[in-house]
Amino acid sequence: MAQSMDKFKETFREEAFELLTHLEDTLLELESQPLNGELINAAFRAIHTVKGSAAMFGFDKVSKFAHEVETALDLCRNGTLSITKEFIGLALKGRDQLRQLMEFEGPLPEEISSESEALLKRFKEFADKGRPQAVPLAAPQTQVAQKSVPEAALEKAQVARTFRISFKPQASIFKNGTKVLNLVEELAALGQADVIPHMEQLPSLAELDPESCYIWWEILLTAAVDENAIRDIFIFVEDLSELKIEVASGKSEDEPVRLGEILVDRGDVSSGDIREALGSQKKLGEVLVESKIVSRPQVESALAEQEHLKKVQERSGESTTASIRVASDKLDALVDLVGELVTLQARLSQTSLELKDGSLSSVAEQFERLISQLRDNAMSIRMLPIGSTFNKFRRLVRDLSLELGKEMELVTEGAETELDKTVIEKLGDPLVHLIRNSVDHGIERPDVREKAGKQRTGTIRLVARHSGAYVLIQVSDDGKGLDRDAIKAKAIERGFITANQEIADSELYNLIFEPGFSTAKVVTNVSGRGVGMDVVKREIDSLGGTAQLSTEAGRGMTVTLKIPLTLAIIDGLLVCIGREFYVVPLSSVDGCIEIRAQNLREMGDRRIISYRDELVPYINMRSFFDFGQSEDETESEPEIEHIVIASAQDRRVGLVVDQVIGDSQIVIKPLGRMYRDVDGVSGATILGDGTVALILDVNRLAAVVQRGNGLKAAAGGA
């Protein structure tokens, strides 16, 4: 039983962390839209769910803390407490503290405990400001006429909410001619409704008075109305009935609707009773009824509410597909197995070609088609929208802007763009460094921006979009841009270039990616040590991507990251150099051409060829990998050379190989520790016949060409 409860608690933590992430995003949105009633309700629902679930699983400290945050948000929801930057900052700190509290089940460390008490005190102070005070009788009309700003915004937005309405008419209500059912039907017409009649007080037929009402109703209503619209329906019978209206606990997109939470929210049971009942193998409702904690009608009413909330989610399109939680290591294992199947399929195809067996070839083709579909499905499971990463940076920009005394906003585009989860995990650090760099060095202070004719608030833009087998991610700002003179002076000081050396702007600006390169005069907590851009370059290179920088003085800077969609299985072009096989990622291949070896030898040191009216530098891979003539090797260099034209770093480069074999699905295998720093190679794969082929790193090969004489000759020839 203890093991089962530990599993429940771990599940609670996972769901609570997701809710807190959602709460953070909502609070940041609310800071820019303080009158948005929908956002206020979303924040309240998130903290309310965390509080209820924490109490259910014994996290009393979390439940107590969440209650104070919930109280403050409830006052905001009712319009008695204004949403200010100060309140949002406090709410964000409260969210961070809740996440810390969830890590501890026993006694809290003194530091965390004292911090919690200090935050609780501040929340209570905020709540006291928002609680209604005594109103003088001299101004009743003013109080009636005024409407709280959040409430007015809520009515304007027409946000759909779920109400729990209890309508208990007096027994004598029929005697004045009131048709009770008409009232219930009119209420149901406001939106999506479920009506639950309660007939527990209905007497036997012999004792029944036909002029008395023995039934009361519970109505679950989801509609874009406020409480006043509901009360207006019962305005003429309020004196003859007991009317109770509550807002039911809402559920977000992928939250399950739990019976226990509904019963606790309705006040029918305590969270302690729920915890005890969860230990039984029976259904929760049956346990509670048998224990006489609640009555059967109460459980049936709660079940009806549960069903109503589920229907509301389904009809609003929030639960159109079911989802399950799967550990990431299981997904990784699945992709590894699919990779082995891809290798096996290549071996089967190779065998069928060698045996020239028609039936075996047919099976191999069908197997290849199924493996291709399985590969695509397995890879799609690991694809995640990059928006989950983008949202984390909104808090970073907010906190840094307050720390540095600057005004800025983060604008994101393409949040729905999907990437392999492994790639997304490795993108976190590079994007953090780029954004911190824009905040600290790019965006100016408000007074400086005004003098330059700009708006006081700077903008950092984070954009993602697909481009073939890659995703392009741009981080740009509208700040002051890069200082060319400062960068050149620092480059001369560090010995990267000489004082008289002519260098293109693009090459000069790319020097900021070198280790330890920084033009900052003062080292701050944010940046200035010259390690940030180096980390960006190193991480992007490890992903097989590229980083390009563009800037305009006084207008801002843009860094474009080109990232492959996945790092597991790719399409590659198989080539042969000597007796060895190599793979060029097919997404980088622009085309293939043939040329006589004699023509290449006649060019001498001018390693350039003409391709589609463009001079393209090339590198001879046989020379690059130093293929010497072995004693038993009788063949010489081929008379016809094959050149693979690949795109890298926004330019084309030619790779001279002996033979182009064809395209193939490639399962990427990492290189061993001894070979990770080999220039021009990024990984390896196993071919169908068991041969190991190295995967060429086109970006590094392009850099080699750029450093060599080929690019200079190309520039001169142009």
N, C-alpha and C positions, 0 to 999 in steps of 0.2 A: 504493500500500500504506500509505503514511504517513497519507493522508487516511482510509483505512478504519480504521486503528488509532485515529485521533483520534475517529472516530464511536463506536467501541467504548468508548473512555475516557469520552466524554460520557454514554453510556448507563450505564456503571458508576457515574458520579457521581450520576446521577438515582436509580438504584436504591439506592445507598449512603445518600443523603440520606433516602430513605424508610425504610430500615432503621434509621438513627440516630434518626429521629423515633419509630419504633416502640420502639426501645430506651429512649428517654427516657420514653415513656408507661409502659413496663413497669417501669422502675426506680421511678417515682413510685408505681405500684401496689404494688410490692414493699416500699416503705418502710412502708406501712400493713399489709401482709400478709407479714411476713418469713419465715413458715413455709410459704408457698405454693410447693410444688415446681414446679408448672406454670409460674409466673412466672419462677422461677430458670432453668428450661430455656429459656423463650422468650428471656430476655435473653442466655443463652449462645449460642443459635442465631443470634441477630441479629449478635452481635459475631464469631462464628465465620465467618459468611458474608461479612461485611465484610473480615475478615482474608484469607480465601482468595481473594476476588475482587480485592482490592488487590494481592496478590502476583502474581496472574495477569496484571494489566495494568500492572505495573511501578511501582506506588506502594509502594515498599519501606519508606519512612518510616511510612506509614499501617499497613502490615502489621506492622512491628516494634512500633509502639505498641499496635495492637489485640491483639497476642499477649500483652502484659503484662496488659491488661484481661481478656482471655479466661482467662488463668491464674488471676487472682483469682476470677472468676466460677465457674471450674471447681472451685476449692476450696470455694466456697459450695455448689455443686451436690453435692459429695461430703460436705458436712456438717462439714468441718474448719475452716471459717471462718464466723463468725457475721455475719449481715447487720444492721448497725447504721446509725443516721442518719449517722454519720461515713463509713462505707463508701459509702452511697448518694450522699452529697455528693461524694465523690471520684470515684465512677463517673460521675456527671453531668458533672463537670469533664472527665473523660476523654472522654466523648461529645462535649462542645463542642470539645475539642482535636482530636479526629479530624476533625470537620467543617472546622476551620481547615486542618489538614494536607492535606486533599483539594484545597484551592484552589491548592496549589503543587506543581509537578513538578520544578522546579530547586532551587537552594539556598534554604534557609529564611531569613527575616529573623532577626536575632540575638535579638529579643525572643521570637518564637514558638519558636525552637530552645531557648532557655534555659528557657522555660516547659514545654516538652515533657520536657526532662531532669529538671526538678523533679518533674513528675507521675509520670514513670517510676520515679523513686526512691521516691516514696510508694507506688506500686503494688507495687514489689518488697518494701517493708517490710511491707505488708499480707499479701503472699503468704508471706513468711517466718514471720509469726505463725500462719498456717494450715497450714503444712507439718507433717506428723506428726513428733513428737519420739521419742527412744528411750524405751521403756516398761519400767519395772522388772518383772522376772520374778515379783515377789512378788504382783502383783495381776492375773494373767491373767483370772480369772473376771469381775472388774469390767469389764475392757475388752471381753470378749465379750458381757456382758449389756447394756452400754450401746449405744444406737443414736442416731446423730446426729439432731438435731431436724429439719433439712430432709429427711433420708431418711425419717424416720417420717411427716412430713407428706406426702411424696411417695407413700408406700404407702397412706396414708389416702385421698389424692385419686385414686389409681388412674389416673395419667396414662399414656396410651398413648405408647410410644416405639418407635422402630425400631432393632432390634439387628442387627448383622452378626456372625454366628456361624460360626466355622471349626472343623469337627470332622474331625480326621485320626486315625482309629484305627490302631493298629499292625497289621502284617501278620498277627500271630498271634492276633488278637482272636476269631476264629471257634473256636479250639481249646478255649475254656472255655465254649462253648455260647451266647455272646452273640448275640442277634439285633439287628444294628445298625439295620436298617430300622425296627424297632419303636421304637427311640429317636428316630429322625428323625421318625416319624409322631406320636409323643407330643409332641415339641417343636412340630410344626406345629399341633397341636390347641390350643396356648395362645392363638393369635390368627390374624392374617392372615399367611400365610407363603408364600415362594417358595423352593424347594429347587433348588440348582444342583449336580449331580454333576460331579466332576473325575476324568477317566479317562485323564489324560496318562501315568500309570505302568502302565497295563494292558498286559501283555506279549502276545506272539502266542499262539495257541492251543496250540502245541506246548510252549511254556515255561510255560504257566499252571498254577499249583498250586491246586486247588479248595479247599484248606483255608486259603488265604492271602487277605487283603483288600488289594486294590490301589486301591480307590476312596476318595476323601475328599469330604466334602460342605461346601458353603457354604450357609447358611440365612439368609435375610432375613426377620426376624420383627417384626411390629408388634403389640404387645400391651401391656395395662395390667399389667405384671409388673415385678419388679426382677431384677437379675442373679442373685440367689440362687435364685429360682424356676427359672431356666434351668439353673443348675449342679446343682440337685437331680435333674434328669432323668439326668445323666451321673455321678451320685455313685459308682456302682459300677464305672465303667469309666475313671475319671480316670487311674488308673495305667497303663492300656493304650491311652491315646489322648492326642493333643495338642488341647486345647480352648482356643479364643481367642474372647472375647466383647467386642465394641466397640459403642458407641452410634453409629449412623450420623448424619451431619449432617442435622438436621431442616429442613423447609422450611415457611415460613409461608404465609398464605392465597394470595397472588398471586405467589410466587417461582417462577421456572422451575427445573426439576431439570436441572442441567448435567452432562454426562459428564465434562468436565475437572475440575470441582470434586470429583466422586466419586473420580476417580483420584488426585487430590492428597490427599484426605482419607484414602484407603486406604493412602497411602504408596507407590503403584506408580510415580508419576512426580513430578518436581519442577515447580514453577510456571514455571520458566524453559523447560522442555521444552514446556509447554502454550503459552506465548507464541510460541515458534518455530513450533509446529504450526498455530497460528491463522492464520498468514500464508499458508497453502496453501489452494487452492480445494477440496481433497478433504475428505472427512469426517475428523473429528479422530481417530477410532479407527483408520482406515486409515493415516493418516500416522504415528501412533505405532507401529503394527505394522511398517510398511515401514522405519521408522528403527530398528527393533529396540530401541526404548526400553522397550516392554512386549511381552508375548506375546499371541497372539490369545485364549487362554483368560482372561487377565486382563481384556482389553477386553470379552469376552462376559460375564464375571461382573459387571463394572461396568455394562454395559448392562442386565443383568437387575436390578441394584439400582436403576438409573434408572427402569425400568419399574415396579418394585415401589413406589417412592416416589410415582410418578404415580398408580398405582392406589389407594394409601392416601389421597392427597388427594381423588381423585374419590369414593371410597366414603364418606369422612367429610364430604362436602358442601362441601369447601373449594375445589373447582375445578369447580363445576357449570356455570359459564358462562365463556367465553373473553373476554379483554379485551385491548385494544391501547392503546398510548400515542398520543395525538394532541396536537399543539402547540395551545395555547390560542388563538393567533392564527388558526389554521385554523377553529376552532369559531366565533370571532367573525366570520370571513368568511362562514361558512355561514349564520349568523343574519342577517347583513346581506343576503345574497342572498335568503333567505326573506322578509325584510322587503320587498324590492323586488317579489317575487312577490305578496305580499299587496296591495301598492299596485296592481300590474297587474291582479290579480283584481277589485279594486274598480272599476277603470276599465272592465274587460270587462263587469261587471254593470251599470254605469251605461249603457254603450253599448247593451247588449241591451234595456234598458228604453226608451231613446230610440227605437230602431229598431222596437220591438215585433215582433221576429222570434222565433217560437216555437222554431225549431231552435237559434238562437244562445243563447236563454235557457236551453235544456236543457244546452248545452255550458257555459255560464257557471255553472250550478248545480253540475254535476259538477266543474268546475274549482275552484269554491269549496270543495266538500267535500274534494277532494284536498289543496288548499292548507291547509285547516284541520288535516288529519291531519299534513301535513308540518311545519306550524308547531309543533304539539304535540310531535312527535318531536324536532325540532331544539332546542326549548326544554328538553325533558327531558334531552337530552345535556349541556346546560350546568348542570343542577341537581346540586348537591353536598350531602351531609349536613353540617349545621353542626357536627357533632361534631368534624370535623377542626380547626375553629377553637377549639372549647371546650377541646380537649386541650392547646392551647398555653398556656392560662392556668394550668394546674395547676403548671407550673414557676414561673410568675410569682408565684403565691400562696406557694409554698414558699420561694422566695428572699426575698421581701419580709417574710414572717413571721420568718425568721431575722435579717434585717437590723434589724427594728424590735423584736425581742424579744417577739413575740406568738405565741400558739398559735391556729392556725385551720386549717380544712379547706375545700376547694372541693367542692361537691356539684353535679352536673350532671344535668339531665333533658331528654329530648327530643332527644338527640344525633342521632337518625335523621331529624330534620326537615330537609327539603331546601329550598335557596334557590339562586337563580341565582349562578353563580360570581362575576359582577361585583359583586353585592350583598355576597357573603361577603367579598370582598377589601376592600371599603370599610367593612365592619363592624369590622375589626381594631382600628383606633385608638380609636373610641368605646368599645368594650368594655374595652380596656386602661385607659383613663382612669376608667371607672366602677369597675373592680375595684381599681385603685390607690387611688381615693377611699375605697372601703369598707374597704380594709386599713388605710389611714393614719388616716382620720377616723372611720370607723364602728366597727370592732372595738376594744374596749378591751383594756388589758393584763390578763393573767391574774389578778393580785391584785385589780384593780378589778372584774372580772367576778365574782369570788368574793364580794366584799363586797356586790355588788348581787343576790346569790342566783342567779347564772348559772353555767353550766359554764365551766371555765377555757378550753376550746377554743371559739373562735368559729366560726360557719358562714357562708360566702358561698355563695349558691345561684344557679346559672345555669340558667334554664329556657327552653325554646323549644317553641312549639306553633303549629299552623296555625289561622288564623281567616279563613276565606273566601279572598280573594285576597291576604291579608297573613300575615305571620308575627309572632307576639308573642314578644319576648325580654325576660325579666325578670332583672334583677340585683338581688338582695336580700341583706341581711345582718341578723344579730340583734344589732347593736351598740347604741349609745346613741341613734341617730336624730339628727334635725336639731334645733338649738337655735333656737327661734323668736325669742327675744329678741335673740340675737346676730345673726341674719340681718336682723331689722328695724333694729337699730342700724347695721349696715353699709349697709343700703339707704338709710337717712336720711343717713348720712355721704357716700355716693356721689351723693346727689341723686335717687335713683330715686323716692322717696316723701317726703312731708313728715311732720313729727313728729306732727301731729294727724290724719293721713289714716287712715281705716279701710280695711283691705284684707283680703280673704279669705285664709285660710291657703294655699290652692292657688296663688293668684296670688303670694303672698309667697315661697313655696318655689321657684316657677319662676324667681325672680330669680337663683338661683344659676347659671342658664344664661347670664347676661349676661357679656360679655367683662370679664375682670379681677376678677370678683366672687369673693372668698374671705374666709372668716371665720377662717382659720388665723392664729394669732399668731406662729408661727415657720415660716419657709420651710425645707423639708427637701429631700433628694434625691428624695423620693417625690412630694410635692405641696406646695401652699401658695401658688402664684403666680397662681391664678385663671384658668388657661388651659385646664384639663382639661375642665370641664363646657361651656365655650364651644365647644370642639372637638366634643364630643358633639352639641350642638345643631346646629352648622353641618353636620356630616357627615350626620346623620339627615335634616335638611331637604333636603340635596342628593339624598338617596335618595327623596324624596317621602314620608317617614315622619314620625312624631311621637314625642315623648318626654314621658312623664307621670311625675310623681314623687308618691309617698305616703310618709308617715313617721308614726311613733308614738314619742313620747319614751320613751327607755329600752328600747324593744323593737326598733328597727331602722328601716331605710329600704328602699324598693323603687323602682327605676326601670324603667318598662315602655316598651320600644321597639316601635313598630308599623311594620313594614317591608314594602313590597310584594314579592311573590315574584320579580318580574322587572322590568327596566328597558328591555326591548327592544320587545316587542309586547304590547299590552294591549287589553282590550275597553273601548270608550268610548261615551258618550252624546253624539251630535252635536246641537248647539243652534245657533240663529241669533240674532244680535243686530244689528239693522239689516241691512246687506248682508254682514256678516262671519259666518264660521262659527267655532265654538269646540267644544272637546271636554271633557266632564267624565268623569274615570275612572269607569267603571261600578261598580267595587268600592266607591266612596264614595257612590253614589247610593242614597238610602233610598226615594224616591218622587217623583212629580210631581203637581202640582195646578194647577188653573186658577182665576183670580180676575179680576174686572172691574178695569180700570185705575182707574175712578172710585173703587172701594172703597179701593184703595191710596192714591190722592191724598187721600182723606178722613182717612186716618190721620195725615197730616202727618209730624212728626218721630218719632212713635212707630212705628218700623219693626219691628213684630212681627206675626206671624200665628198663628192657632191651627191646630195640626196634631196630630191624634191625641191630643187632650186635653193638649197641651203648647204653651206659648208659645215660638215659634221666631223668633229675630231673622233678618232678611233684608237683603240688599244688592242694590240695583238695578244690574245690570251695565251698562246703557246709560249711567247716570250715572257709574259707576265708571271706565269707559273713555272718558268724555267724548265721547259720540257727538253731535256737533253736526249741525244740519240743513244739508246742502249745498245749493248753489244749484239743482242739477238734480234734487234729490230731492223728489219730490212727496208721498211717503207720510208719514204721521204715525205716532205711537206707536200700537200696536194697542190695540183696545178690550179684548180679553181678554189678560191677561198670564199667562205660564206661569212657574211657580216650581218649580225643581228643589230638592228637599230633599236635602242631602248631609250625611253624618256626618264630622265632623272634630274632633280634640282632645276626644274623649269627649262631644261635644255636637252638636246639629243646627244647621244654618244654611241659610237659603233663598237661592237665586240666581235673581233675576228676569231672565228672558230673553224674547225676542219669540216664539220658536217652538222646540218640541222636535221634532226630525226623526226620530231613531231611533238604535238601537245600531249599532256598526260596529267592525271590527277596526282597531286603530290602531298604526301603526309610529312609534315615538317618535324624533324627530329633535332633536338638541340645538340650542339657540339660539346665535346668534353672540355674540361677546364683548360687544358693545355692548348686548345685550338680556338678559343673564343676570340682572341685578338688577331687572328689571321686576316690580313687585308683582303677584301674582295669576296669573302665567304661568310654567309650568315647562318647556315645550317646544313643539314644533310637529309637525305631520304633514301629509302630502300626501293629499288626497282623490282619489276615482276620476276626477274630471274635471280633475285637475291643480291644483285650488285648494288654497292653504295654509290650514290651520286651526290656531289656537293651542290648546294644552292648558292648561286652567285648573288652578291650584295651589289646591286646596280648603283646604289647611292655612293658607296665607297669607291667603286671603280670610276664613277664620274668625278669624284674628288681627286683621284689619282691623276686622271687626265687633266683636270684643272690645274693641279700643281705642276704638271710636266710641261713639256714644250709644245704638246699638241694643240692646246688651247691658244697659246701665244701665236703659233703659226696660223691657226684659223683666223685669229683676229687680224694678223698681218695680211693674210690672203684676202680677207674681205675688203 
